[in-house]
Amino acid sequence: MGLLFLYILLITGIFAGEFWLKNRAENRESSAGQTKFILIRRYHNRGAALNLGQRHRRIVAAVSAVFCLLAFICFLLSLGQKGNHLLRLGLAILLGGAFSNTYDRLKRKYVVDYFSFNVKWKPLRRIVFNLSDFCIIAGALLAAIEAP
């Protein structure tokens, strides 16, 4: 049961941390700033990744909610199996990010993205991310490494 508590703490920590960061990005008077590697921006993504489906926000939100539910079911089912620690860790990280972005889609009607990479390659420089995006990607990779 100790590991279960840590997984739940990880999920809620990612969600709460992103909630704080997104609210901070929303409440900033200026949406611009930069460091050597990061550009601070505020962007309202009304679709999925790269605004895919932005004209069908309800469908994107519904698909996001369904994927969250499926990932959560997989996480719950993995709890009854021995081993698979990397799978559970990956699903916990993925769920923290997915819950955050899905919450945004359902509550705000858009996902708050707030940073880009300060690179010379303009196609990458134009993409605006949030930490949940990276949690989803990293969690999916970890889960895939140990998926049965």
FIBA-558366 format. One record per residue: y negated, x, z of N, C-alpha, C in turn. Coordinates in pm, whole numbers, plus 32768, in hexadecimal, padded with zeros to 4 digits. Layout:
<<Y, X, Z>, <Y, X, Z>, <Y, X, Z>>
...
// end
This chain:
<<8078, 8051, 8000>, <8000, 8000, 8000>, <7F82, 8055, 8000>>
<<7F8A, 80D4, 802B>, <7F16, 812B, 802F>, <7EDE, 8146, 7FA4>>
<<7F37, 815B, 7F42>, <7F09, 8172, 7EBA>, <7ECA, 80F6, 7E7F>>
<<7EFF, 8083, 7E9E>, <7EC6, 8006, 7E6C>, <7E34, 7FF9, 7E9A>>
<<7E1C, 801A, 7F17>, <7D93, 8016, 7F4B>, <7D39, 8074, 7EFC>>
<<7D6B, 80EC, 7EDC>, <7D1B, 814C, 7E90>, <7CFF, 811B, 7E02>>
<<7D61, 80DB, 7DC4>, <7D4B, 80A4, 7D3E>, <7CE1, 8035, 7D42>>
<<7CEC, 7FDF, 7DA5>, <7C8A, 7F72, 7DB4>, <7BFF, 7FAC, 7DD0>>
<<7BFA, 8012, 7E23>, <7B7C, 8055, 7E40>, <7B41, 8094, 7DC2>>
<<7B95, 80CE, 7D6F>, <7B68, 810A, 7CF2>, <7B2F, 80A0, 7C93>>
<<7B77, 8032, 7C83>, <7B49, 7FC5, 7C2C>, <7AC2, 7F90, 7C5D>>
<<7ABA, 7F71, 7CDE>, <7A3E, 7F38, 7D13>, <79CE, 7F9F, 7D15>>
<<79EF, 801E, 7D2A>, <798A, 8087, 7D29>, <794C, 8098, 7CA0>>
<<799E, 8096, 7C39>, <7969, 80A0, 7BB0>, <7913, 8025, 7B93>>
<<7946, 7FB0, 7BB3>, <78FA, 7F35, 7B99>, <7874, 7F38, 7BE4>>
<<7877, 7F57, 7C64>, <77FD, 7F57, 7CB5>, <779B, 7FC3, 7C88>>
<<77CF, 8038, 7C69>, <7779, 80A4, 7C39>, <7735, 8080, 7BB6>>
<<777F, 8045, 7B5B>, <7746, 801B, 7ADB>, <76E4, 7FA7, 7AEE>>
<<7703, 7F4E, 7B4A>, <76A6, 7EE0, 7B67>, <7620, 7F19, 7B92>>
<<7624, 7F7C, 7BEA>, <75A9, 7FBB, 7C1B>, <7560, 8004, 7BAA>>
<<75AA, 8053, 7B5B>, <756B, 809D, 7AED>, <752F, 8040, 7A83>>
<<7578, 7FD7, 7A62>, <7546, 7F79, 79FD>, <74CA, 7F2F, 7A30>>
<<74CC, 7F06, 7AAD>, <7455, 7EC4, 7AE6>, <73DF, 7F24, 7AEB>>
<<73FB, 7F9F, 7B0B>, <738F, 8003, 7B0C>, <7356, 8017, 7A80>>
<<73AD, 801D, 7A1C>, <737F, 802A, 7991>, <732D, 7FB0, 7968>>
<<7358, 7F3A, 7992>, <7311, 7EBF, 7970>, <7287, 7EB8, 79B1>>
<<727C, 7EEF, 7A28>, <7200, 7EE3, 7A74>, <719D, 7F56, 7A5E>>
<<71C5, 7FB8, 7A10>, <7169, 8027, 79F2>, <70FA, 7FF6, 7998>>
<<7082, 801F, 79B5>, <7012, 7FF9, 795F>, <701F, 803A, 78D7>>
<<7046, 80B7, 78D5>, <7058, 80FE, 7856>, <70EE, 810D, 783F>>
<<7117, 80F9, 77C6>, <71A5, 8107, 77A8>, <71C1, 818E, 7769>>
<<7163, 81EA, 776F>, <7176, 826B, 772F>, <716E, 82DC, 7795>>
<<71B4, 8345, 7779>, <71B4, 83BE, 77C8>, <721C, 8419, 778D>>
<<721B, 8497, 77B4>, <7282, 84EE, 777E>, <7296, 8568, 77D4>>
<<730F, 859D, 77CA>, <7331, 861D, 7804>, <7360, 8674, 7790>>
<<7394, 86E6, 77AE>, <73C4, 873F, 7744>, <7435, 86FE, 76F3>>
<<748C, 86B1, 7735>, <7501, 8679, 76F2>, <7500, 85E2, 76E4>>
<<74AE, 859E, 7734>, <74B3, 850B, 773A>, <742A, 84D0, 7719>>
<<742C, 8465, 76CB>, <73B4, 8416, 76B1>, <73C2, 8394, 76FF>>
<<7360, 8374, 7751>, <7363, 82F9, 779F>, <7323, 828C, 774A>>
<<7370, 8224, 7730>, <7341, 81B4, 76DE>, <7374, 8133, 771B>>
<<7330, 80C9, 7701>, <7363, 8045, 7729>, <737F, 7FF9, 76A8>>
<<73F9, 7FC9, 769D>, <741F, 7F81, 7626>, <7475, 7F09, 764D>>
<<745B, 7E96, 7613>, <74A9, 7E1D, 762C>, <750A, 7E0A, 75B9>>
<<7588, 7E2A, 75D2>, <75F1, 7E1D, 756E>, <7625, 7D8D, 7574>>
<<760B, 7D40, 750E>, <7631, 7CB3, 750C>, <76BA, 7C9B, 74CC>>
<<76FE, 7D05, 74A7>, <7783, 7CF8, 746D>, <77E5, 7D4E, 74BC>>
<<784B, 7D7C, 7475>, <78AA, 7DDA, 74B0>, <7879, 7E67, 7490>>
<<78D2, 7EC6, 7485>, <78AB, 7F50, 7467>, <7859, 7F54, 73E6>>
<<77EB, 7F9D, 73EC>, <7790, 7FAD, 737A>, <775B, 7F27, 7346>>
<<774D, 7EC8, 73A0>, <771A, 7E41, 7381>, <7776, 7DEF, 7327>>
<<77F1, 7E18, 7319>, <7851, 7DCD, 72C8>, <785C, 7D3F, 72FE>>
<<784B, 7CDE, 72A9>, <7858, 7C52, 72D1>, <77DE, 7C1A, 7317>>
<<776A, 7C59, 7309>, <76F4, 7C2C, 7352>, <76C9, 7B9F, 732E>>
<<76F0, 7B6E, 72BB>, <76CF, 7AE5, 7296>, <7732, 7A7F, 72CE>>
<<779A, 7AB2, 730D>, <7802, 7A5C, 7347>, <7818, 7A84, 73D9>>
<<77AD, 7A7F, 7426>, <77B0, 7AAF, 74B0>, <7815, 7A66, 7507>>
<<7823, 79E5, 74F4>, <7884, 799B, 7546>, <7913, 79CA, 752B>>
<<7931, 79E3, 74AD>, <79B7, 7A14, 748A>, <79CC, 7A9F, 74C4>>
<<7968, 7AF6, 74B8>, <7972, 7B7D, 74F0>, <7987, 7B76, 7587>>
<<793D, 7B20, 75CB>, <794C, 7B10, 765C>, <79D7, 7ADA, 767F>>
<<7A08, 7A7B, 7632>, <7A8D, 7A43, 764D>, <7AFA, 7AAC, 7637>>
<<7AEF, 7AF8, 75CB>, <7B52, 7B61, 75B0>, <7B4D, 7BCB, 761E>>
<<7AD5, 7BEE, 764A>, <7AC5, 7C4E, 76B6>, <7B08, 7C1C, 7735>>
<<7AF3, 7B9D, 7756>, <7B30, 7B63, 77CE>, <7BC8, 7B60, 77C3>>
<<7BFC, 7B3F, 774D>, <7C8D, 7B3B, 7739>, <7CC9, 7BC7, 7748>>
<<7C87, 7C2B, 770D>, <7CB9, 7CB4, 771B>, <7CB4, 7CE3, 77AC>>
<<7C4C, 7CBD, 77F5>, <7C46, 7CDE, 7885>, <7CBC, 7CA0, 78CF>>
<<7CD6, 7C22, 78B2>, <7D44, 7BDD, 78F3>, <7DCB, 7C1F, 78D2>>
<<7DDF, 7C42, 7853>, <7E5C, 7C84, 782C>, <7E6B, 7D0C, 786F>>
<<7DFF, 7D59, 7874>, <7E04, 7DDC, 78B6>, <7E1E, 7DCB, 794B>>
<<7DE3, 7D65, 7988>, <7DF9, 7D4B, 7A16>, <7E8A, 7D23, 7A30>>
<<7EC3, 7CD2, 79D9>, <7F51, 7CAC, 79E6>, <7FAA, 7D28, 79DA>>
<<7F8D, 7D7E, 7978>, <7FD9, 7DFB, 796A>, <7FCE, 7E50, 79E8>>
<<7F55, 7E56, 7A21>, <7F40, 7EA1, 7A9C>, <7F96, 7E66, 7B0D>>
<<7F92, 7DE2, 7B1C>, <7FE1, 7DA1, 7B86>, <8076, 7DB8, 7B71>>
<<80A5, 7DAE, 7AF6>, <8133, 7DC4, 7ADA>, <815B, 7E55, 7AF5>>
<<8100, 7EB2, 7ADE>, <8120, 7F40, 7AF5>, <812F, 7F5E, 7B8A>>
<<80F6, 7F0A, 7BDF>, <80FF, 7F23, 7C6F>, <818D, 7F17, 7CA2>>
<<81DF, 7ECA, 7C5F>, <826A, 7EB8, 7C89>, <82C8, 7F23, 7C57>>
<<8294, 7F83, 7C0C>, <82E8, 7FED, 7BD3>, <82D4, 806F, 7C20>>
<<8340, 80BC, 7C2A>, <8335, 8140, 7C68>, <82F7, 81A0, 7C03>>
<<82B0, 8201, 7C37>, <8270, 8261, 7BDE>, <81FA, 8220, 7B98>>
<<81E5, 8244, 7B1C>, <8178, 820D, 7ACA>, <80EF, 8219, 7B0C>>
<<80D9, 8282, 7B58>, <8058, 8292, 7B9B>, <7FE7, 82A6, 7B37>>
<<8001, 82F0, 7ACD>, <7F9A, 8308, 7A69>, <7F79, 8287, 7A1E>>
<<7FDD, 8234, 7A06>, <7FC6, 81B2, 79C7>, <7F6C, 815B, 7A1F>>
<<7F8B, 8153, 7A9F>, <7F39, 8102, 7AFB>, <7EAC, 813A, 7B09>>
<<7EA1, 81BE, 7B11>, <7E1D, 81FD, 7B19>, <7DCB, 81DD, 7A9B>>
<<7E0A, 81EB, 7A27>, <7DC6, 81CC, 79AA>, <7D9C, 813A, 79A3>>
<<7DF4, 80E1, 79CB>, <7DD2, 8052, 79C8>, <7D63, 8032, 7A2C>>
<<7D62, 8074, 7A9F>, <7CF9, 805C, 7B02>, <7C71, 8089, 7ACB>>
<<7C6D, 80FD, 7A8D>, <7BF0, 812F, 7A52>, <7BC3, 80D3, 79E1>>
<<7C22, 80AE, 798B>, <7C04, 8053, 791C>, <7BCF, 7FCE, 7951>>
<<7C0F, 7F98, 79B7>, <7BE6, 7F16, 79ED>, <7B5B, 7F1A, 7A2B>>
<<7B3A, 7F85, 7A70>, <7AB3, 7F90, 7AA8>, <7A49, 7F86, 7A3B>>
<<7A5C, 7FCF, 79CE>, <79FE, 7FCA, 795F>, <7A02, 7F46, 7914>>
<<7A7A, 7F12, 78FE>, <7A87, 7E95, 78B3>, <7A4E, 7E1F, 7902>>
<<7A66, 7E1C, 7984>, <7A2C, 7DB1, 79D5>, <7993, 7DB5, 79D0>>
<<795B, 7E2D, 79D4>, <78CA, 7E3C, 79D0>, <788F, 7E08, 794D>>
<<78C7, 7E35, 78DD>, <7892, 7E09, 785C>, <78AC, 7D74, 7844>>
<<791E, 7D43, 7871>, <793B, 7CB4, 7860>, <78DE, 7C61, 78B7>>
<<78C3, 7C8E, 7930>, <7862, 7C4A, 7986>, <77DC, 7C3E, 793E>>
<<77AF, 7CAC, 7904>, <7731, 7CA9, 78BA>, <7736, 7C41, 784A>>
<<77A1, 7C42, 77FE>, <77AC, 7BE4, 778D>, <77A8, 7B53, 77BC>>
<<77E6, 7B37, 782D>, <77EB, 7AAE, 785E>, <776B, 7A87, 78A8>>
<<7731, 7AE0, 78F4>, <76BD, 7AC0, 7946>, <7638, 7AD6, 78FD>>
<<7628, 7B4B, 78C3>, <75A9, 7B6E, 7882>, <75A4, 7B42, 77F0>>
<<761A, 7B2F, 77B5>, <7628, 7B11, 7725>, <7616, 7B8D, 76CE>>
<<7615, 7C02, 770A>, <7612, 7C82, 76C3>, <7641, 7CED, 7725>>
<<7669, 7D5F, 76EF>, <7692, 7DD0, 7742>, <761D, 7E33, 7747>>
<<75FD, 7E60, 77BF>, <7591, 7EC1, 77D0>, <75C9, 7F4D, 77B6>>
<<7593, 7F8D, 7750>, <75B2, 8019, 7733>, <7535, 8068, 7754>>
<<7544, 80E5, 7781>, <74CE, 8129, 77B4>, <74C7, 81BF, 7799>>
<<7522, 81F9, 774E>, <750F, 8287, 772B>, <7551, 82A9, 76A7>>
<<751A, 8310, 7669>, <754F, 8349, 75ED>, <755B, 83DF, 7602>>
<<759F, 841F, 75A5>, <75AB, 84B0, 75AD>, <753B, 84F1, 755C>>
<<74FB, 8553, 7598>, <748B, 859A, 7559>, <74C5, 8606, 74FE>>
<<74F3, 85DA, 7488>, <7530, 8634, 7427>, <74E5, 8629, 73A2>>
<<74F8, 868C, 734C>, <74B3, 868B, 72CC>, <74F2, 8628, 7269>>
<<7572, 860B, 7278>, <75B7, 85B2, 721A>, <7589, 8523, 7234>>
<<7537, 84EE, 71DC>, <74F3, 846E, 71F2>, <7551, 83F8, 7205>>
<<75C2, 83EF, 71BC>, <761A, 837A, 71D4>, <7649, 8371, 7266>>
<<7669, 83E2, 72A4>, <7692, 83DF, 7331>, <7619, 83CB, 738C>>
<<75AA, 8407, 7369>, <7531, 83FC, 73BA>, <7500, 836B, 73C5>>
<<7518, 831A, 735C>, <74EA, 828F, 735B>, <7540, 8231, 73B0>>
<<75BA, 8257, 73CE>, <7613, 8200, 741C>, <75EB, 8205, 74AE>>
<<75DD, 8190, 74EB>, <75B6, 8187, 7578>, <7632, 8158, 75C7>>
<<7650, 819E, 7633>, <76C7, 8187, 7683>, <76A2, 815A, 7710>>
<<770A, 8137, 775C>, <7701, 812D, 77ED>, <777E, 8170, 7825>>
<<7784, 8187, 78A6>, <77F8, 81CC, 78DF>, <7877, 8179, 78D3>>
<<786A, 80F6, 78D1>, <78DF, 80A1, 78C0>, <7928, 80BD, 783D>>
<<78DD, 80DB, 77D6>, <791A, 80FB, 7754>, <7979, 8172, 7762>>
<<794D, 81D8, 77AB>, <79A0, 824E, 77BE>, <7A14, 8234, 781C>>
<<7A01, 81DD, 787D>, <7A70, 81B7, 78D5>, <7ADC, 816E, 7886>>
<<7AB3, 8117, 782C>, <7B13, 80CE, 77DA>, <7B63, 812F, 7783>>
<<7B1E, 818C, 7743>, <7B61, 81EC, 76EB>, <7BBC, 8248, 773C>>
<<7B88, 8283, 77A7>, <7BD8, 82DF, 77F8>, <7C4E, 8298, 7838>>
<<7C38, 8220, 786A>, <7CA4, 81D3, 78A8>, <7D11, 81B0, 7844>>
<<7CE9, 818A, 77CC>, <7D4B, 8168, 7764>, <7D9D, 81E4, 773E>>
<<7D5C, 8256, 7734>, <7DA5, 82D2, 7713>, <7E08, 82F8, 7782>>
<<7DDC, 82F1, 77FE>, <7E37, 8310, 786E>, <7EAD, 82AF, 7872>>
<<7E90, 822F, 7860>, <7EFB, 81CB, 7862>, <7F5C, 81E2, 77EF>>
<<7F28, 8205, 777B>, <7F7E, 821A, 7705>, <7FD9, 8293, 7716>>
<<7FA9, 82F7, 7760>, <7FFB, 8370, 7775>, <807B, 834D, 77C0>>
<<8073, 82F1, 781E>, <80E9, 82D1, 7871>, <8122, 8247, 7857>>
<<80EE, 8200, 77F3>, <8121, 8179, 77D7>, <81B6, 8181, 77B5>>
<<8203, 8121, 77EC>, <8295, 8124, 77D2>, <82B4, 8107, 7741>>
// end
